[in-house]
Amino acid sequence: MFRILILSVLIFLPFYSFAQKIDRPNQNNQNSKELQVIDSLLLKNESDPNLYLKQGMILEKEYKYSKALKSFEKAYQFDSTNTTIISELAETNNNLGNYRQALPYFKKLFVLDTLNTINAIRLSRAFFNLRNYQEPFQILLGVYQRDSSNVYVCKQLAFSAMRTGNDSLAIELYSRVIPQNPTDLNNYTNLASLYQKQNLYDQAVETLESGISVFPESE
């Protein structure tokens, strides 16, 4: 039975791959047609932010980030309060490695809704990209104080605490994170490094041994 299943996969896999190859040009043709329609509509109304937004999203799907960015910038020029446009500007700049240009847009999204955890995480990561750890430490600490059950926030706060010299807090947080996220090797190495910095060598060794037990190939 198993051999029949494998044989079926080998037979049908080429057809599946061929179907995907056909589908991609079809999608590109559809995108091209939509872009042509948008271009014609912009000739009649060149100040419509939604048209530029749609244009940018299509270009983004085609991985044409530089062209998409220009469309999003045009959309923002006519509507600077639209959170979707702001978000696209933030993420597209980020994808292009324009971390400094992305930061103001991430900040604006956060200011518009300071209680939004996703916005707080995105802004913190934007700061991380610029090697700034103090700002995200304060942002993530606020999120953590509201909801200490979010493992991802706890982990990011631990990292920023470590980077800003808040070693005791970082140790406490990593100690909480590891049982809930035991398959992230960075948690073990960071915690061991913190223990070593505090001259707690036994704890450092124990932490590394725990990590090795989860990742035996790292021995």
Helices and strands as residue ranges (DSSP letters): H 2-44, H 49-61, H 65-78, H 83-95, H 99-112, H 117-129, H 134-146, H 151-163, H 167-180, H 185-197, H 201-214, G 216-218
